């Protein structure tokens, strides 16, 4: 089983002041990418979208993080240099028809092509968008994945709106149980070890 972190870059500071008001609902990790790696994470969940100028952004729902393409490539380069295999689940973070345009898909495909070319040791997978859950990019590697975090595991609103609460309450049991899938994705990987 490969341990993965859900919304791996959500530890970053938010881009706009109003996002701070709701960021607790989108924050799924406390640790940096390097710290996650040192805590045995080998699969990272990357959510990308593009602003009105076509610049790559890291996002989760309404939240966009203070982080640019150069910053992302530094993280990916560091992961690419590690001795153990690293997996990157890439999702197109668009959730409505207005965001889901031909141009956004084109930008997404171009970004993946650049990442795969520049970081050949990383194993990229998924390629779906969050609007209709269809593939915007078709990867050959298609691992099985179990997602065990608040928004997919809990019908309770408090758990869904407070991922940290769900992780504190459940991660130890989730990690002890493990999965028969290739990858297990969880929130707040620092809870439960």
C-alpha beads as a LAMMPS data file, in Angstrom:
LAMMPS data file: protein, C-alpha beads

193 atoms
192 bonds

1 atom types
1 bond types

-500.0 500.0 xlo xhi
-500.0 500.0 ylo yhi
-500.0 500.0 zlo zhi

Masses

1 110.0

Atoms # bond

1 1 1 0.000 0.000 0.000
2 1 1 1.270 3.447 -0.963
3 1 1 0.428 6.221 1.500
4 1 1 -0.945 9.332 -0.162
5 1 1 -1.859 12.777 1.088
6 1 1 -5.180 14.243 -0.082
7 1 1 -4.869 17.836 -1.345
8 1 1 -1.155 17.711 -0.652
9 1 1 -0.447 21.410 -1.255
10 1 1 -3.322 22.702 0.921
11 1 1 -0.887 23.541 3.751
12 1 1 0.059 26.678 1.758
13 1 1 -1.191 30.182 2.636
14 1 1 -4.248 31.355 0.712
15 1 1 -3.986 33.935 -2.059
16 1 1 -6.757 36.388 -1.082
17 1 1 -7.800 37.753 2.312
18 1 1 -11.419 36.530 2.120
19 1 1 -10.227 32.968 1.560
20 1 1 -8.858 32.945 5.103
21 1 1 -12.458 32.987 6.351
22 1 1 -13.237 29.576 4.853
23 1 1 -9.777 28.079 4.405
24 1 1 -10.286 25.675 7.337
25 1 1 -12.757 23.746 5.157
26 1 1 -10.195 23.291 2.371
27 1 1 -7.034 22.747 4.408
28 1 1 -6.186 19.066 4.356
29 1 1 -2.471 19.044 5.270
30 1 1 -0.246 20.799 7.812
31 1 1 3.111 19.611 6.532
32 1 1 5.144 20.805 3.542
33 1 1 5.767 18.442 0.626
34 1 1 9.220 17.546 1.979
35 1 1 7.812 16.951 5.466
36 1 1 5.052 14.766 4.009
37 1 1 7.661 12.757 2.122
38 1 1 9.693 12.307 5.319
39 1 1 6.466 11.066 6.959
40 1 1 6.300 8.208 4.410
41 1 1 3.939 9.817 1.888
42 1 1 4.765 8.554 -1.597
43 1 1 1.644 9.748 -3.429
44 1 1 0.810 13.447 -3.655
45 1 1 -2.553 14.871 -4.716
46 1 1 -2.040 17.881 -6.996
47 1 1 -5.061 20.085 -7.827
48 1 1 -4.378 22.595 -10.595
49 1 1 -6.392 25.209 -12.431
50 1 1 -5.596 28.322 -14.439
51 1 1 -6.376 31.974 -13.775
52 1 1 -7.820 34.386 -16.343
53 1 1 -4.301 34.997 -17.704
54 1 1 -3.631 31.275 -18.108
55 1 1 -1.262 31.042 -15.137
56 1 1 -1.152 27.729 -13.306
57 1 1 -2.633 27.850 -9.791
58 1 1 -2.853 25.339 -6.972
59 1 1 -6.405 25.255 -5.648
60 1 1 -9.007 23.360 -3.658
61 1 1 -12.567 24.408 -4.410
62 1 1 -12.857 28.173 -3.978
63 1 1 -9.454 28.390 -2.323
64 1 1 -6.411 29.359 -4.391
65 1 1 -2.993 29.204 -2.760
66 1 1 -0.023 31.598 -2.839
67 1 1 2.093 29.444 -5.044
68 1 1 3.144 29.676 -8.665
69 1 1 4.357 27.354 -11.389
70 1 1 8.013 27.916 -10.482
71 1 1 7.309 26.951 -6.852
72 1 1 5.492 23.815 -7.997
73 1 1 8.344 22.799 -10.284
74 1 1 10.800 23.159 -7.384
75 1 1 8.717 20.708 -5.329
76 1 1 8.359 18.311 -8.249
77 1 1 12.096 18.494 -8.986
78 1 1 12.877 17.648 -5.366
79 1 1 10.433 14.699 -5.458
80 1 1 11.868 13.597 -8.804
81 1 1 15.318 13.305 -7.212
82 1 1 14.267 11.014 -4.355
83 1 1 15.388 7.391 -4.282
84 1 1 11.926 5.906 -3.815
85 1 1 9.183 5.977 -6.464
86 1 1 6.851 8.961 -6.064
87 1 1 3.325 9.151 -7.489
88 1 1 1.433 12.342 -8.352
89 1 1 -2.342 12.302 -8.774
90 1 1 -3.190 15.287 -10.974
91 1 1 -6.726 16.688 -10.967
92 1 1 -8.119 19.569 -12.984
93 1 1 -9.603 21.746 -10.216
94 1 1 -12.624 23.078 -12.097
95 1 1 -16.050 22.575 -10.575
96 1 1 -18.546 24.365 -12.815
97 1 1 -19.370 24.987 -16.465
98 1 1 -17.957 28.528 -16.379
99 1 1 -14.509 27.279 -15.298
100 1 1 -14.570 24.208 -17.515
101 1 1 -13.609 25.633 -20.899
102 1 1 -11.755 24.346 -23.922
103 1 1 -8.875 26.685 -22.994
104 1 1 -8.710 25.381 -19.405
105 1 1 -8.513 21.796 -20.690
106 1 1 -5.820 22.787 -23.194
107 1 1 -3.821 24.469 -20.386
108 1 1 -4.261 21.376 -18.200
109 1 1 -3.014 19.023 -20.920
110 1 1 -0.035 21.292 -21.684
111 1 1 0.883 21.493 -17.983
112 1 1 0.827 17.696 -17.643
113 1 1 2.952 17.255 -20.756
114 1 1 5.519 19.707 -19.362
115 1 1 5.551 17.984 -15.952
116 1 1 5.976 14.518 -17.426
117 1 1 8.780 15.688 -19.685
118 1 1 10.668 17.562 -16.936
119 1 1 10.133 15.043 -14.134
120 1 1 10.379 11.610 -15.775
121 1 1 10.941 9.662 -12.546
122 1 1 7.572 10.769 -11.121
123 1 1 4.590 8.526 -11.818
124 1 1 1.709 10.830 -12.812
125 1 1 -1.851 9.502 -12.876
126 1 1 -5.592 10.364 -12.861
127 1 1 -6.174 13.385 -15.193
128 1 1 -9.830 13.886 -14.283
129 1 1 -11.641 17.178 -13.823
130 1 1 -13.875 17.892 -10.838
131 1 1 -16.735 19.311 -12.923
132 1 1 -17.952 16.093 -14.559
133 1 1 -15.266 13.638 -13.335
134 1 1 -14.231 12.815 -16.896
135 1 1 -10.659 12.434 -18.089
136 1 1 -9.124 15.592 -19.480
137 1 1 -5.855 13.687 -19.799
138 1 1 -5.483 9.947 -20.272
139 1 1 -2.582 8.453 -18.319
140 1 1 -1.399 4.915 -18.983
141 1 1 -0.798 4.316 -15.261
142 1 1 -4.132 3.727 -13.509
143 1 1 -3.640 2.558 -9.930
144 1 1 -6.491 1.585 -7.657
145 1 1 -7.032 4.171 -4.947
146 1 1 -8.990 4.282 -1.709
147 1 1 -9.853 7.746 -0.438
148 1 1 -10.390 7.934 3.322
149 1 1 -11.057 11.525 4.301
150 1 1 -13.992 13.556 5.533
151 1 1 -15.637 14.582 2.263
152 1 1 -15.897 10.985 1.006
153 1 1 -16.257 9.058 4.265
154 1 1 -18.610 11.003 6.460
155 1 1 -22.256 11.943 6.006
156 1 1 -21.875 14.334 8.940
157 1 1 -21.568 17.979 7.963
158 1 1 -19.219 18.738 10.842
159 1 1 -16.736 16.153 9.560
160 1 1 -17.004 17.356 5.964
161 1 1 -16.528 21.023 6.896
162 1 1 -13.742 20.266 9.371
163 1 1 -11.320 17.820 7.740
164 1 1 -8.913 18.214 10.662
165 1 1 -11.563 16.957 13.098
166 1 1 -12.260 13.895 10.943
167 1 1 -8.538 13.120 10.595
168 1 1 -7.870 13.450 14.329
169 1 1 -10.788 11.157 15.061
170 1 1 -10.199 8.516 12.362
171 1 1 -6.678 8.464 10.876
172 1 1 -5.146 6.061 13.375
173 1 1 -7.812 3.451 12.668
174 1 1 -7.686 4.106 8.897
175 1 1 -3.908 3.659 8.841
176 1 1 -4.025 0.546 11.024
177 1 1 -6.635 -1.022 8.740
178 1 1 -4.815 -0.017 5.549
179 1 1 -6.283 -0.932 2.164
180 1 1 -6.101 -3.623 -0.464
181 1 1 -5.902 -0.867 -3.118
182 1 1 -2.603 0.388 -4.529
183 1 1 -2.902 3.823 -2.880
184 1 1 -4.543 5.132 0.297
185 1 1 -5.227 8.904 0.340
186 1 1 -5.860 10.631 3.686
187 1 1 -6.069 14.140 5.126
188 1 1 -3.567 15.413 7.699
189 1 1 -1.030 12.639 7.441
190 1 1 0.575 13.917 10.655
191 1 1 -2.404 12.476 12.613
192 1 1 -2.353 8.756 13.193
193 1 1 1.338 7.824 12.934

Bonds

1 1 1 2
2 1 2 3
3 1 3 4
4 1 4 5
5 1 5 6
6 1 6 7
7 1 7 8
8 1 8 9
9 1 9 10
10 1 10 11
11 1 11 12
12 1 12 13
13 1 13 14
14 1 14 15
15 1 15 16
16 1 16 17
17 1 17 18
18 1 18 19
19 1 19 20
20 1 20 21
21 1 21 22
22 1 22 23
23 1 23 24
24 1 24 25
25 1 25 26
26 1 26 27
27 1 27 28
28 1 28 29
29 1 29 30
30 1 30 31
31 1 31 32
32 1 32 33
33 1 33 34
34 1 34 35
35 1 35 36
36 1 36 37
37 1 37 38
38 1 38 39
39 1 39 40
40 1 40 41
41 1 41 42
42 1 42 43
43 1 43 44
44 1 44 45
45 1 45 46
46 1 46 47
47 1 47 48
48 1 48 49
49 1 49 50
50 1 50 51
51 1 51 52
52 1 52 53
53 1 53 54
54 1 54 55
55 1 55 56
56 1 56 57
57 1 57 58
58 1 58 59
59 1 59 60
60 1 60 61
61 1 61 62
62 1 62 63
63 1 63 64
64 1 64 65
65 1 65 66
66 1 66 67
67 1 67 68
68 1 68 69
69 1 69 70
70 1 70 71
71 1 71 72
72 1 72 73
73 1 73 74
74 1 74 75
75 1 75 76
76 1 76 77
77 1 77 78
78 1 78 79
79 1 79 80
80 1 80 81
81 1 81 82
82 1 82 83
83 1 83 84
84 1 84 85
85 1 85 86
86 1 86 87
87 1 87 88
88 1 88 89
89 1 89 90
90 1 90 91
91 1 91 92
92 1 92 93
93 1 93 94
94 1 94 95
95 1 95 96
96 1 96 97
97 1 97 98
98 1 98 99
99 1 99 100
100 1 100 101
101 1 101 102
102 1 102 103
103 1 103 104
104 1 104 105
105 1 105 106
106 1 106 107
107 1 107 108
108 1 108 109
109 1 109 110
110 1 110 111
111 1 111 112
112 1 112 113
113 1 113 114
114 1 114 115
115 1 115 116
116 1 116 117
117 1 117 118
118 1 118 119
119 1 119 120
120 1 120 121
121 1 121 122
122 1 122 123
123 1 123 124
124 1 124 125
125 1 125 126
126 1 126 127
127 1 127 128
128 1 128 129
129 1 129 130
130 1 130 131
131 1 131 132
132 1 132 133
133 1 133 134
134 1 134 135
135 1 135 136
136 1 136 137
137 1 137 138
138 1 138 139
139 1 139 140
140 1 140 141
141 1 141 142
142 1 142 143
143 1 143 144
144 1 144 145
145 1 145 146
146 1 146 147
147 1 147 148
148 1 148 149
149 1 149 150
150 1 150 151
151 1 151 152
152 1 152 153
153 1 153 154
154 1 154 155
155 1 155 156
156 1 156 157
157 1 157 158
158 1 158 159
159 1 159 160
160 1 160 161
161 1 161 162
162 1 162 163
163 1 163 164
164 1 164 165
165 1 165 166
166 1 166 167
167 1 167 168
168 1 168 169
169 1 169 170
170 1 170 171
171 1 171 172
172 1 172 173
173 1 173 174
174 1 174 175
175 1 175 176
176 1 176 177
177 1 177 178
178 1 178 179
179 1 179 180
180 1 180 181
181 1 181 182
182 1 182 183
183 1 183 184
184 1 184 185
185 1 185 186
186 1 186 187
187 1 187 188
188 1 188 189
189 1 189 190
190 1 190 191
191 1 191 192
192 1 192 193
